[in-house]
């Protein structure tokens, strides 16, 4: 009985089918989780990235085996650098200076590397990497959120009524024991009655639920809208 984890030196029909099918399965496993989380790069994107990188290195291997020319790792290097353009397209900076899509971009890059491992027949590493990528995006995501919820530092976006001076808002923050590390004035984007908006980094003197902090800020006279970013 042939061990499927032993890399094949030659590209037989069975080897080609196995590698491409494994790329679809493992890439789809990661993409399914990203799609379920509502990310723009979901099931199909991750499958295509993994499948494409697998095909690229198999093509490179085919050229090297049958024509004895070229560098067998050349296409792999191009895939690793080229996937950065696709990953960059998933990263966006919103009008409130929120950066989104970093995990998805990193996941696409890791999926491409996983596809390269599949394409060259390094099955054990590919399967292990797939499980670790899923573990990172699912389990560690929850741990990350738990750590952030207990942090004494938080960034907020706030819109202020034109009838109330900024000094009054800052005084209200001080009374609630919120220390402002930094403040950046920006253009309001939501409430038409607001005349000013700001992005603030707050440092709390003691740990509090983020919802409690938002409620306290929202209760300050002159605050029209506030949210954590």
C-alpha positions, -999 to 999 in steps of 0.1 A, spaced: 0 0 0 14 34 -11 18 60 16 2 92 3 25 112 26 56 102 6 63 130 -19 62 118 -55 92 126 -77 72 122 -109 38 138 -118 16 108 -125 -21 113 -133 -30 101 -98 -5 125 -82 -18 155 -101 -54 147 -92 -45 141 -55 -27 174 -52 -53 195 -69 -81 178 -49 -62 183 -16 -57 220 -25 -95 224 -30 -103 206 3 -77 224 25 -82 258 9 -119 254 12 -117 245 48 -99 278 56 -121 298 32 -153 284 48 -144 298 82 -135 332 67 -167 333 47 -188 323 78 -171 352 96 -184 376 69 -150 383 54 -148 394 17 -123 367 8 -143 336 16 -146 300 3 -141 305 -34 -112 330 -30 -92 307 -7 -98 277 -29 -86 295 -60 -55 309 -42 -46 274 -29 -54 257 -62 -35 283 -82 -3 281 -61 -5 243 -63 -8 243 -100 20 269 -103 46 248 -85 35 216 -102 39 233 -136 74 244 -125 82 209 -114 69 195 -147 91 218 -167 121 209 -146 115 172 -148 106 169 -185 128 196 -200 157 198 -175 157 236 -176 148 263 -151 148 266 -113 123 243 -97 116 269 -70 112 300 -93 74 300 -96 71 294 -59 90 326 -52 68 345 -76 36 331 -60 48 342 -25 56 377 -36 26 380 -60 0 370 -35 8 402 -16 -11 422 -42 -43 401 -36 -38 404 1 -34 441 0 -67 444 -18 -85 429 12 -70 455 36 -91 487 39 -88 518 60 -122 532 68 -131 569 72 -127 565 110 -91 551 106 -101 516 112 -79 490 96 -97 459 85 -87 428 66 -53 421 80 -61 386 92 -78 378 58 -47 391 39 -24 370 61 -47 340 57 -45 343 19 -7 344 20 -6 314 43 -31 296 21 -9 302 -9 21 288 9 1 258 19 -8 253 -18 29 253 -27 35 226 -1 7 205 -16 19 211 -51 54 198 -43 41 168 -24 48 180 11 15 167 23 22 164 60 33 200 63 3 212 42 -23 194 64 -6 204 96 -5 240 84 -41 239 74 -51 228 109 -30 255 125 -43 282 103 -79 272 112 -69 271 149 -54 306 146 -84 322 129 -110 305 151 -97 298 186 -71 325 189 -96 350 175 -117 345 205 -87 347 228 -77 380 211 -112 394 216 -111 384 253 -78 402 258 -90 433 240 -122 434 261 -101 435 293 -77 462 280 -75 495 298 -69 513 265 -96 518 239 -101 539 207 -134 556 201 -150 577 174 -172 605 188 -195 631 172 -203 663 191 -232 687 190 -224 721 176 -240 738 207 -215 723 231 -178 733 232 -151 706 231 -138 717 265 -171 706 280 -167 671 264 -132 668 277 -143 678 312 -170 651 311 -143 626 302 -122 637 331 -151 634 355 -156 598 344 -119 591 350 -111 586 313 -76 599 305 -72 610 269 -39 598 255 -45 613 220 -72 631 201 -76 637 163 -103 660 150 -120 646 119 -150 654 97 -184 640 110 -198 612 89 -231 602 105 -250 628 125 -259 659 105 -265 679 137 -229 673 148 -204 700 140 -173 682 150 -160 647 154 -129 632 169 -110 599 172 -97 595 207 -75 570 225 -87 566 261 -68 551 290 -90 538 318 -79 539 354 -96 506 361 -109 478 339 -145 483 328 -168 467 303 -165 485 270 -203 488 268 -202 506 302 -176 531 289 -195 538 257 -227 544 278 -209 568 301 -195 588 272 -229 588 254 -244 603 286 -221 633 284 -241 664 273 -233 673 237 -222 638 226 -244 628 196 -227 595 187 -199 573 200 -185 539 191 -154 519 197 -131 515 168 
